[in-house]
């Protein structure tokens, strides 16, 4: 797989961005946020100055200086889980909305789209999975980054479909989705690389990687960004054993068969993508597999992206169709597609 090298001036931004990314409604009267389809997330046509970070550099969202990752005072901090009373309230409101509207009767992809649209307009917030202290399951339905939006919406949709409106059941689904083999066992057990996230969730029967089946081609790029930029990760500092552990995981990811769809070919394969499919935008940065994630959403006959776009903005439905959007962003050069099951 041939990748376009990132501009030299973007390297610092890439390092910061990787620390964020890898550590890591149909409209109705009850929606929590207004639908956004034309925000300033994608205002211009300059490929090398506009991206999901809004920072002028390649690589994805970067946390503002001094960003506080400490849980709010109201947080309930258990042995292996963190959440707030507001998260519980949002969960139950979502379950009641689903019950009243019989959302559980829809195909899973439609459940995902309708559930995800309830959060359109809510805040984008980076680093929510990395507060001080040991690794715990962070449940946060108040704010999202692009990966936590995908994980939380998928977990909510699975609980809705199973008709198990129980907060503990939701926490269990989220744990299965976020951690390798569904087991939380420290920082390294989190699925930091999204291509491994897809493979692991496919192995558990939660998604199907449909990339190759809709026209993808082999991707043989070596994955090694975290280990080769270990200084960019606070969780690695003072823990050389973690660097070696992530290096072994990278070797396994690099050996594994992967597929991608180059940006120039997305338009020719969109008919194979369904509402609610998970879209992973591949990265043009050496050693990094995925730069951004979201959900496929068809509207007016064109495929768009429902996603958490950038720092300082809100969850949105992209103004431009997916194929056009990817072409305009230097840090992203194609897609992988996973279908929730």
DRENSEPA-930936 format. One record per residue: y, x, z of N, C-alpha, C in turn. Coordinates in steps of 0.1 Angstrom, whole numbers, padded with zeros to 4 digits, always signed. Atoms other than C-alpha are relative to their C-alpha. Layout:
DRENSEPA-930936
YXZYXZYXZ/...
This chain:
DRENSEPA-930936
-0012+0009+0000+0000+0000+0000+0012+0009+0000/-0013-0008+0000+0033+0016-0010+0011-0007+0007/-0011+0005-0008+0061+0011+0014+0013+0007-0003/-0013-0005+0001+0098+0016+0009+0005+0007+0013/-0004-0007-0013+0110+0042+0035+0014-0006+0005/-0012+0005-0006+0137+0030+0059+0011+0010-0002/-0011-0009+0001+0171+0045+0056+0001+0009+0012/-0001-0009-0012+0177+0076+0078+0009-0006+0010/-0010+0005-0010+0207+0060+0095-0005-0011+0008/+0006+0012-0007+0185+0031+0106-0010+0004+0011/+0011-0004-0009+0161+0052+0127+0002-0004+0015/-0003+0003-0014+0178+0047+0161-0002-0015+0002/+0001+0015-0002+0179+0009+0155-0015-0004-0001/+0014+0002+0001+0142+0010+0145-0007+0002+0013/+0006-0004-0013+0132+0027+0177+0003-0011+0010/-0003+0010-0010+0150+0002+0198-0007-0013-0003/+0006+0013+0004+0137-0027+0178-0015-0001+0002/+0014-0001-0003+0101-0016+0181-0003-0003+0014/+0002+0002-0014+0105-0016+0218+0001-0015+0004/+0000+0015-0001+0114-0053+0215-0012-0007-0006/+0010+0008+0008+0089-0064+0189-0014+0002+0005/+0014-0003-0002+0058-0046+0199-0004-0001+0015/+0004+0002-0014+0059-0050+0237-0004-0014+0003/-0001+0014+0001+0061-0083+0229-0010+0000-0007/+0011+0007-0005+0117-0313+0155+0000-0011-0011/-0008+0010+0006+0107-0339+0130+0010-0004+0010/-0011+0004-0010+0141-0349+0145-0003-0013+0006/+0003+0012-0007+0137-0375+0172+0010-0001+0011/-0010+0001-0010+0159-0389+0200-0003+0009+0012/+0003-0008-0011+0141-0366+0225+0001+0015-0002/-0001-0014+0004+0147-0333+0207+0009+0007+0010/-0008-0008-0010+0160-0305+0229+0011+0008-0007/-0010-0008+0007+0181-0288+0202+0003-0006-0014/-0003+0005+0013+0199-0297+0170-0006+0008-0011/+0006-0007+0011+0183-0288+0137+0011+0009-0007/-0009-0010+0006+0199-0257+0121-0006+0004-0013/+0006-0004+0013+0193-0251+0084+0010+0010-0008/-0009-0009+0008+0223-0230+0073+0009+0008+0009/-0008-0008-0010+0234-0208+0102+0004+0013-0007/-0005-0013+0005+0251-0174+0098-0011+0011+0001/+0011-0010+0000+0217-0157+0102-0002+0007-0013/+0002-0005+0013+0216-0152+0065+0013-0002-0009/-0013+0004+0007+0253-0152+0053+0003+0007-0013/-0005-0008+0012+0254-0125+0026-0011+0003-0009/+0010-0004+0010+0236-0110-0003-0002+0015+0000/+0002-0014-0001+0237-0074+0008-0012+0004+0007/+0014-0002-0006+0201-0064+0014+0000+0010+0011/+0001-0011-0010+0208-0032+0034+0009-0002+0012/-0009+0003-0012+0233-0048+0058-0003-0013+0007/+0004+0012-0006+0218-0081+0066-0015-0001+0003/+0014+0001-0004+0185-0085+0085-0001-0009+0012/+0002+0009-0012+0170-0105+0114+0007+0005+0012/-0006-0004-0012+0187-0083+0139+0015-0003-0001/-0014+0001+0001+0222-0088+0125+0007+0012+0005/-0005-0012-0005+0228-0052+0134+0004+0010-0010/-0003-0009+0011+0232-0036+0100-0011+0012-0001/+0010-0010+0001+0200-0015+0106-0013-0007-0002/+0013+0005+0002+0164-0020+0096-0008-0001+0012/+0009-0001-0010+0138-0030+0120-0002-0012+0009/+0001+0012-0009+0145-0063+0138+0010+0000+0011/-0010+0002-0011+0163-0076+0168+0001+0011+0010/-0003-0010-0010+0178-0052+0193+0007-0006+0011/-0006+0007-0011+0186-0062+0228+0014+0006+0002/-0014-0005-0003+0223-0060+0238-0001+0010+0011/+0000-0010-0010+0232-0031+0260+0000-0007+0014/+0000+0006-0013+0224-0038+0296-0007-0013+0001/+0007+0012+0000+0201-0067+0288-0009-0001+0012/+0008+0002-0012+0186-0081+0320-0013-0007-0002/+0013+0006+0002+0149-0088+0319-0006-0006+0013/+0005+0005-0013+0146-0099+0356-0001-0015-0001/+0001+0015+0000+0132-0134+0360+0010-0007+0008/-0010+0007-0008+0156-0160+0373-0004-0002+0014/+0003+0002-0014+0158-0167+0410-0010-0011+0002/+0008+0012-0001+0140-0200+0405-0015+0003-0004/+0013-0003+0005+0110-0182+0390-0011-0001+0010/+0012+0000-0008+0075-0188+0404-0008+0012-0004/+0007-0013+0003+0059-0153+0405-0014+0000+0007/+0014-0001-0006+0021-0154+0410-0006+0014-0002/+0007-0013+0002-0004-0126+0409+0000+0004-0014/+0001-0004+0014-0007-0127+0371+0008-0010-0009/-0007+0009+0009+0018-0154+0359+0014-0002+0006/-0014+0002-0003+0056-0160+0359+0005-0012-0008/-0006+0011+0007+0073-0193+0351+0010-0006+0009/-0010+0006-0008+0101-0215+0363-0002-0015+0001/+0001+0015-0001+0103-0252+0374+0005-0007-0013/-0005+0006+0012+0123-0258+0342-0011+0001-0011/+0011-0001+0010+0094-0245+0321-0010-0011+0002/+0009+0011-0003+0071-0270+0338+0006-0013-0005/-0006+0013+0004+0096-0298+0331+0000-0001-0015/+0000+0000+0015+0099-0288+0294-0014-0003-0005/+0014+0002+0004+0061-0287+0291-0003-0015+0001/+0004+0014-0002+0057-0322+0306+0008-0010-0009/-0008+0008+0009+0086-0336+0285-0006+0000-0014/+0006-0002+0013+0069-0322+0254-0013-0008-0001/+0013+0008+0000+0035-0338+0264+0003-0015-0001/-0004+0014+0000+0052-0371+0270+0005-0005-0014/-0004+0003+0014+0069-0370+0236-0011-0001-0009/+0012+0000+0009+0036-0361+0219-0008-0013+0002/+0008+0012-0003+0019-0390+0237+0006-0013-0006/-0007+0012+0005+0045-0416+0228+0000-0001-0015/-0001+0000+0015+0046-0405+0191-0014+0002-0006/+0013-0002+0005+0008-0401+0188-0002+0013-0008/+0000-0012+0008+0013-0365+0176-0014+0006+0000/+0013-0005-0001-0023-0357+0187-0009-0004-0012/+0008+0005+0011-0036-0377+0157+0002+0008-0013/-0004-0007+0012-0020-0353+0132-0009+0012-0002/+0007-0013+0002-0036-0322+0116+0008+0011+0008/-0006-0010-0009-0029-0291+0137+0013+0006-0006/-0012-0005+0006-0004-0277+0112+0012-0009+0002/-0011+0009-0001+0017-0308+0114+0004-0001+0015/-0003+0000-0014+0015-0308+0152+0009+0012+0003/-0008-0012-0002+0029-0273+0151+0014-0001-0005/-0013+0002+0006+0057-0281+0128+0009-0010+0008/-0008+0010-0008+0068-0312+0148+0003+0005+0014/-0003-0006-0013+0065-0294+0181+0010+0011-0001/-0009-0011+0001+0083-0263+0169+0014-0005-0003/-0014+0005+0004+0112-0284+0155+0007-0006+0013/-0006+0004-0013+0118-0297+0191+0008+0011+0006/-0007-0011-0006+0130-0262+0200+0010+0006-0010/-0011-0005+0009+0152-0256+0169+0013-0002+0007/-0012+0001-0007+0186-0249+0183+0000+0007+0013/+0000-0007-0013+0174-0232+0215+0003+0015-0002/-0004-0014+0000+0183-0197+0224-0010+0010-0004/+0008-0012+0002+0169-0165+0210+0003+0010+0011/-0002-0010-0011+0164-0140+0238-0011+0011-0001/+0011-0010+0001+0146-0106+0234-0005+0005+0014/+0006-0007-0012+0124-0087+0259-0004-0010+0011/+0004+0009-0011+0113-0118+0278-0014+0003+0006/+0013-0003-0005+0078-0104+0282+0000+0013+0008/+0000-0013-0006+0089-0072+0298+0010+0001+0012/-0008-0002-0012+0105-0078+0332-0006+0011+0009/+0005-0010-0009+0101-0052+0360-0013-0004+0006/+0012+0004-0007+0067-0050+0377-0012+0001-0009/+0013+0000+0007+0031-0053+0366+0000-0010-0011/+0002+0010+0011+0020-0071+0334-0005-0013+0006/+0004+0013-0003+0019-0108+0340+0002-0009-0012/-0002+0010+0010+0016-0139+0318+0014-0006+0002/-0013+0006+0000+0052-0148+0311+0000-0013-0008/-0002+0013+0006+0057-0185+0304+0014-0004+0000/-0015+0002+0001+0092-0192+0291+0002-0010-0012/-0003+0010+0010+0099-0224+0272+0015-0003-0001/-0015+0002+0000+0137-0221+0278+0006+0009-0011/-0006-0009+0010+0143-0192+0253-0012+0008-0006/+0010-0006+0008+0123-0173+0227+0004+0012-0007/-0001-0009+0011+0119-0143+0205-0009-0005-0011/+0008+0006+0011+0101-0146+0172-0015-0001+0003/+0014+0000-0003+0067-0138+0186-0003-0010+0011/+0003+0010-0010+0069-0159+0218+0002-0014-0005/-0001+0013+0006+0081-0188+0197-0013-0004-0006/+0013+0003+0007+0049-0186+0176-0011-0002+0011/+0010+0001-0010+0027-0181+0207+0001-0013+0008/-0002+0012-0008+0042-0209+0228-0002-0013-0008/+0002+0012+0008+0043-0234+0200-0015-0002-0004/+0014+0001+0003+0007-0227+0190-0007-0005+0013/+0007+0004-0013-0004-0230+0227+0003-0015+0003/-0003+0014-0002+0015-0263+0230-0008-0009-0009/+0007+0008+0010+0000-0277+0198-0015-0001+0003/+0014+0000-0003-0035-0268+0209-0003-0010+0012/+0001+0009-0011-0030-0286+0242+0002-0014-0004/-0002+0013+0005-0016-0316+0225-0012-0006-0008/+0012+0004+0008-0045-0318+0200-0012-0003+0009/+0011+0002-0009-0070-0315+0229+0002-0011+0010/-0004+0011-0010-0052-0342+0249-0003+0004+0014/+0001-0005-0014-0052-0320+0280+0015+0004+0004/-0014-0003-0003-0015-0323+0291+0001+0006+0014/+0000-0007-0013-0020-0299+0320+0006+0014-0001/-0007-0013+0002+0003-0269+0326-0010+0011+0002/+0009-0011-0001-0026-0248+0337-0008+0002-0013/+0007-0001+0012-0044-0256+0305+0009+0007-0011/-0010-0007+0008-0013-0245+0286+0000+0015+0002/+0000-0014-0004-0012-0213+0305-0012+0007-0005/+0012-0006+0005-0048-0206+0296+0000+0002-0014/-0001-0002+0015-0042-0212+0259+0009+0012-0003/-0009-0010+0003-0012-0189+0260-0006+0014+0003/+0007-0012-0004-0032-0162+0278-0010+0004-0011/+0010-0003+0010-0060-0164+0252+0007+0005-0013/-0008-0004+0013-0034-0161+0223+0006+0013+0001/-0008-0011-0001-0014-0133+0237-0007+0013+0003/+0007-0012-0005-0040-0109+0251-0013+0003-0007/+0012-0004+0007-0069-0090+0235-0012-0006+0007/+0011+0008-0004-0100-0111+0238+0003-0010+0011/-0004+0010-0009-0080-0135+0259+0001+0005+0014/+0000-0005-0014-0080-0112+0290+0012+0008+0003/-0012-0007-0004-0049-0100+0307-0004+0011+0010/+0005-0011-0008-0056-0065+0320+0010+0012-0002/-0010-0010+0002-0023-0046+0320+0007+0000-0013/-0009+0000+0012+0003-0037+0294-0007+0002-0013/+0007-0003+0012-0022-0023+0269-0008-0012-0005/+0008+0011+0004-0042-0055+0269+0008-0010-0009/-0008+0008+0009-0012-0073+0252-0002+0004-0014/+0002-0003+0015-0015-0076+0214+0014+0004-0006/-0013-0005+0004+0015-0055+0205+0002+0000-0015/-0001+0000+0015+0008-0051+0168-0004-0014-0005/+0003+0014+0004+0009-0085+0151-0012-0001-0010/+0012+0000+0009-0018-0076+0125-0012-0001+0009/+0011+0001-0009-0041-0071+0155+0000-0014+0007/-0001+0014-0005-0028-0104+0170-0007-0009-0009/+0007+0009+0010-0040-0121+0138-0015+0002+0001/+0015-0003+0000-0074-0103+0139-0007-0005+0012/+0006+0004-0012-0080-0110+0175-0001-0015+0002/+0001+0015-0001-0071-0147+0174-0009-0006-0011/+0010+0004+0009-0092-0150+0143-0014+0002+0006/+0013-0002-0006-0122-0135+0162-0003-0010+0010/+0002+0011-0010-0116-0161+0189-0001-0014-0006/+0001+0013+0007-0116-0189+0163+0013-0008+0002/-0013+0007-0002-0079-0198+0170+0008+0000-0013/-0007-0001+0013-0066-0188+0135-0009+0005-0010/+0007-0006+0011-0079-0178+0101+0010+0008-0008/-0009-0008+0008-0063-0149+0082-0003-0004-0015/+0002+0005+0013-0059-0166+0048+0007+0009-0011/-0008-0008+0009-0038-0138+0032-0008+0004-0012/+0007-0004+0011-0065-0124+0010-0004-0012-0009/+0005+0012+0008-0077-0159-0001+0011-0006-0008/-0011+0006+0008-0043-0169-0014+0007+0010-0010/-0005-0009+0010-0037-0138-0035+0004+0014+0006/-0004-0013-0006-0032-0109-0010-0008+0012-0006/+0007-0012+0004-0041-0073-0018-0002+0009+0012/+0003-0008-0011-0055-0046+0004+0012+0008+0005/-0011-0008-0007-0032-0028+0029-0007+0011+0008/+0007-0011-0007-0044+0006+0039+0010+0010+0007/-0010-0008-0007-0012+0019+0056-0005+0004+0014/+0003-0004-0013-0018+0039+0087+0010-0006+0010/-0009+0006-0011-0005+0022+0119+0000+0009+0011/-0002-0010-0011+0009+0046+0145+0014+0000+0006/-0014-0001-0004+0045+0036+0153+0001+0002+0015/-0002+0000-0014+0041+0031+0190-0003+0014+0006/+0003-0013-0005+0023+0064+0197+0009+0011-0005/-0009-0011+0006+0045+0085+0174+0015-0002+0005/-0013+0002-0006+0076+0070+0191-0001-0005+0014/+0002+0004-0013+0064+0068+0226+0012+0000+0009/-0012-0001-0009+0097+0078+0241+0009-0013-0001/-0007+0012+0001+0111+0045+0229-0005-0012+0009/+0007+0011-0007+0088+0025+0252+0001+0003+0015/-0001-0003-0014+0098+0024+0289-0014-0001+0007/+0013+0002-0006+0062+0012+0298-0009+0012-0002/+0007-0012+0002+0049+0045+0285+0004+0012+0009/-0005-0011-0008+0071+0067+0307-0007+0002+0013/+0008-0003-0012+0051+0084+0334-0015-0005-0001/+0013+0005+0002+0019+0069+0319-0006+0006-0013/+0005-0006+0012+0005+0094+0293-0014-0007-0004/+0013+0006+0004-0029+0076+0295+0002-0013-0008/-0002+0012+0008-0013+0044+0280+0003+0004-0014/-0002-0004+0014-0001+0064+0250-0013+0003-0007/+0013-0002+0006-0036+0076+0244-0008-0012-0003/+0006+0013+0002-0049+0041+0248+0005-0007-0012/-0005+0007+0012-0025+0027+0223-0003+0008-0013/+0004-0008+0011-0033+0056+0200-0014-0004-0005/+0014+0004+0004-0070+0046+0200+0001-0014-0006/-0001+0013+0006-0060+0010+0193+0006+0000-0014/-0006-0002+0013-0038+0021+0164-0011+0005-0010/+0010-0005+0009-0068+0040+0150-0009-0011-0005/+0008+0011+0004-0089+0009+0151+0007-0010-0009/-0007+0008+0009-0062-0012+0135+0000+0006-0014/-0001-0007+0013-0059+0014+0107-0013+0000-0007/+0013+0000+0006-0096+0014+0101-0004-0014-0005/+0003+0014+0003-0097-0024+0099+0005-0005-0013/-0004+0005+0013-0095-0042+0066+0012-0010+0002/-0011+0009-0001-0061-0059+0062+0005-0003-0014/-0006+0004+0013-0043-0077+0034+0014-0004+0002/-0014+0004+0000-0007-0084+0025+0004-0005-0014/-0005+0005+0013+0013-0102-0002+0014+0006-0002/-0013-0006+0002+0041-0081-0016+0011-0010-0003/-0011+0010+0001+0076-0097-0016+0001-0006-0014/-0002+0005+0014+0077-0100-0054-0010-0010-0004/+0011+0009+0004+0045-0120-0054-0001-0013+0009/+0000+0011-0009+0053-0145-0026+0002-0013-0008/-0003+0013+0007+0067-0171-0050-0012-0005-0008/+0011+0004+0008+0035-0171-0070-0012-0005+0009/+0011+0004-0009+0013-0179-0039+0003-0010+0010/-0004+0009-0010+0033-0203-0019-0007-0013+0000/+0008+0013+0001+0012-0233-0031-0012+0001+0009/+0012-0002-0009-0016-0218-0010+0004+0000+0015/-0004-0001-0014+0005-0219+0022+0003-0015+0005/-0002+0014-0005+0006-0251+0044+0010+0000+0011/-0008+0002-0012+0029-0265+0070-0007+0005+0012/+0005-0005-0013+0024-0248+0103-0007+0013-0001/+0006-0013+0001+0008-0216+0089+0010+0010+0006/-0008-0011-0006+0020-0185+0107+0003+0010-0010/-0004-0010+0010+0040-0162+0085+0004+0013+0008/-0003-0013-0006+0041-0125+0095+0007+0009-0011/-0007-0007+0010+0068-0106+0075-0004+0015+0002/+0004-0013-0002+0054-0071+0069+0012+0010+0000/-0011-0009-0002+0075-0041+0078+0000+0012-0011/-0002-0011+0009+0089-0014+0054+0001+0013+0007/-0001-0012-0009+0090+0011+0083-0014+0007+0001/+0012-0007+0000+0063+0038+0082-0007-0002+0014/+0008+0001-0012+0035+0031+0108+0001-0013+0007/-0002+0013-0007+0047-0004+0117-0005-0011-0010/+0006+0010+0009+0028-0034+0104+0008-0012-0003/-0008+0013+0002+0050-0065+0110+0013+0001+0006/-0014+0000-0004+0087-0069+0114+0005-0013+0006/-0005+0013-0004+0091-0106+0120-0011-0011-0001/+0010+0011+0000+0071-0139+0126+0007-0013+0000/-0005+0014-0001+0076-0176+0122-0011-0010-0005/+0009+0010+0005+0060-0208+0109+0005-0005-0014/-0003+0006+0013+0058-0221+0073+0004-0015+0002/-0005+0014-0001+0077-0254+0068+0005-0004-0014/-0004+0005+0013+0079-0273+0035+0010-0011+0002/-0010+0011+0001+0110-0293+0028+0006+0000-0014/-0005+0002+0013+0122-0308-0004-0007+0008-0011/+0008-0007+0010+0094-0291-0023+0001+0015+0001/-0001-0014-0001+0103-0256-0011-0004+0005+0013/+0006-0006-0012+0087-0233+0015+0011+0008+0008/-0009-0007-0009+0110-0223+0044-0007+0006+0012/+0005-0007-0012+0106-0203+0076+0007-0007+0012/-0005+0004-0013+0110-0219+0111-0003+0011+0009/+0001-0013-0008+0117-0190+0134+0011+0002+0009/-0011-0005-0009+0137-0173+0161+0006+0012-0007/-0005-0010+0010+0160-0152+0139+0006+0013+0005/-0007-0012-0004+0182-0128+0158+0007-0001+0013/-0008+0000-0012+0200-0118+0189+0013-0007-0001/-0012+0007+0000+0229-0141+0197+0000-0013-0009/+0001+0012+0008+0216-0169+0175-0011-0009+0006/+0009+0010-0005+0193-0199+0179-0012-0001-0010/+0012+0004+0008+0159-0210+0166+0005-0008-0011/-0005+0007+0012+0163-0223+0131-0010-0002-0011/+0008+0001+0013+0148-0234+0098+0009+0008-0010/-0008-0009+0008+0159-0207+0073+0007-0008-0011/-0008+0007+0011+0186-0218+0048-0006+0003-0013/+0006-0004+0013+0168-0199+0020-0015-0002+0000/+0015+0000+0001+0132-0204+0008-0005+0013+0004/+0006-0012-0005+0108-0179+0022+0000+0012-0010/+0001-0011+0010+0103-0159-0010+0013+0007-0002/-0013-0005+0003+0140-0155-0016+0005+0008+0013/-0004-0006-0013+0146-0147+0021-0006+0014+0002/+0006-0013-0001+0121-0118+0022+0006+0010-0009/-0005-0009+0010+0135-0103-0010+0013+0006+0005/-0013-0004-0004+0169-0100+0007+0001+0009+0012/+0000-0007-0012+0158-0081+0037-0007+0014-0002/+0006-0013+0003+0152-0043+0034-0012+0003+0010/+0010-0003-0010+0132-0042+0067-0013-0007-0002/+0012+0008+0002+0106-0067+0054-0003+0000-0015/+0004-0002+0014+0086-0062+0022-0012-0009-0005/+0011+0009+0004+0059-0089+0021-0004-0009+0012/+0005+0009-0011+0039-0113+0043-0015+0001+0002/+0014+0004-0003+0006-0120+0060+0001-0014+0004/+0001+0015-0003-0005-0156+0065-0012-0003+0009/+0011+0004-0009-0026-0169+0094+0001-0015+0002/+0000+0015-0001-0037-0206+0095-0006-0004+0014/+0005+0004-0013-0041-0221+0130-0012-0010-0002/+0012+0008+0001-0075-0238+0135-0002-0009+0012/
